[in-house]
């Protein structure tokens, strides 16, 4: 028997995610039969009978049959839904609807959503919303029926906006086209023009979703006897204690079943009650519930069971009829966790995630980097200590996906110089890490360059001779970077002496840079003999130092690069092998 597909909605703020779902509900409500539609835990269930009424004309035109019981929409738009709904290997959502304002095109949150869909391997359709705002457009009914009724100007403006959107998607590696023009749905993303305001295109959208589900997802929609679900929320309800709002995506669960909950601390508890709100009531806000004996996938339900206090959203759920069966399921969940978790005694990153599915995805995202440990749960001092063992700077970091930081672990990390990086979007973690790694690598390279002799051209300012020798102290203008300890040479390559100190306004300084006028004390030369007023001299760069500086020249200033080449020309005349 086929279960109903689970659909979630994503998109940029104000592009109409909730409005589309509200329109589906309202339209369904207007045409529903008693008991035909129910809403629970931020989910909206629409039966096939109601969809048939809503999409009757379209189904007749395309000779389309509905074989699934209906559609279950998850009313948690945005990336939070995918964070919670992540399971091993992807998401429990069978399909997604990405809502885009056809007038605005792709926006930041749209791009985030595209990355999330790609990361979770969730097939999706695009709802190109707000077509009613196109100048001259008369919006009503089915899009395929209504399009031909538009004026040539309105059609032209629609096509312009629509294909601007398609071009944006193509430029980001997604091939898409209007749903009724797609010839291969496995290669092209179906894009359905809709109006959440008038309801135009809503029937087209529902038929497209069902068509894709029935054609390409039939195998995963076959419901089995083995119950599987996931915790959406954990909340305390007066008179019931701590309950869990769950989505059951496979099989059936019943009152008095043994509930097995996975996660960091797996547990077994007996189901005391299964509760559903009245039809069209949202469990998140509802205070009155009706008890049910059994629920079957796919469905949202409130589960009342003891010991739910430490359960976290995203945890896997299984049920069994006997305690012995439950123990076997508990062992399976613990074994699954052991298979995914990584614990090694070697250099690498520390990864933390809230659920097993999230951890698996996090490990996959960081597959090109060494991983020391990847486990479920909040970030603790122990995690920081393990990161502190790493010698490589870019490995001294703890990542947290959708987790908190326990106790004073963050302060402890600051004291140890350990970076803590958290996010509720997986791909952001890898982006931020790679950016941070580049910055840290740049700091390291800069430090390596800073300890080398730096290229500088030093002009002795006429009339600024403060001491002729032992040491010579002269006023100089700097081009490049001059530091104490640098050896100096003339344009002929002749050795002059060594910079003892550099002073600016009577104070010793660590370095002088391009444009600075400073007093420089030099051991070795006598002014008027080895060095003269108005003369220009250079820092002496050894052959090996030259090669290191050239290798890391992006960490030098432009004047330094220029001076380095002048020094190269001087040294190469004296030694043809210089710099090789």
NORGI-V322548 format. One line per field, one symbol per residue. phi: phi as a letter, one per 30 degrees, with the letter a starting at -180 (. if undefined). burial: I if it has 24 or more other C-alpha atoms within 12 Angstrom, else O. A space follows every 50 residues. Layout:
phi = ???
burial = ???
This chain:
phi = .dcddccbcbldeidjedddddddddddddcdceidbbbahibbccdddd ddddcedddddchcccccdlbcdcdbdjdeddddddbeilbdddbbcccb dddcidbedddeddddddddhcdacccddiddddeidccaidddddeddd dddddddddddddddddddddcicdbadedcdcbddcbddccdbbddcjd idedddddddeddddcceddcddcdddbabdcbcbcbeicidcbcbccca ibbbeiddcccdjdbebbbcddacbbddeiccddcdccbcdbdbbbdcac acccadidecdcejddbbbbdbdddddddddddddedddddbbbcaeldc cbbdbddddddddddcdcbdcdabbdkddbddddddddddcdedcdabcb chbccdhcddddddddicdcbbacbedddddddddddddddddddddddd ddecdbcccddeicccadahddbbdbccbjbcbejddcbdddjddclbdc bbbbhicdbdabbejdcbcbcbdkdcdjcdbbeidcbbdccdeddedddd dcddccddeddddedddeddddddbeceid
burial = OIIIIIIIIIIIIOIIIIIIIIIIIIIIIOIIOOOIIIIIIIIIIIIIII IIIIIIOIIOOOOOOIIIIIIIIIIIIIIIIIIIIIIIOIIIIIIIIIII IIIIIIIOIIIIIIIIIIIIIIIIIIIIIIIIIIOOIIIIIIIIOIIOOI OOOIOOOIIOIIIOIIOIIOOOOIIIIIIIOOOOIOOIIIIIIIIIIIII IIIIIIIIIIIIIIOOIOOIIIIOOOIIIIIIIIIIIOOOOOIIIIIIII IIIIIIIIIIIIIIIIIIIIIIIIIIIIIIIIIIOOOOIOOOOIIIIIII IIIIIIIIOOIIIIIIIIIIIOOOOIIOIIOOIIOIIOOIIIIOOOIIII IIIIIIIIIIIIIIIIOOOIIIIIIIIIIIIIIIIIIIIIOOIIIIIIII IIIIIOOOIIOIIOOOOIIIIIIIIIIIIIOOIOOOOOOOOOOOOIOOII OIIIIIIIIIIOOOIIOIIOIIIIIIIIIIIIIIIIIIIIIOIOIIIIII IIIOOOOOOOIIIIOIIIIIIIIIIIIOOIIIIOIIIIIIIIIOIIOIII OIIOIIIOIIIIIIIIIIOIIOOOOOOOIO
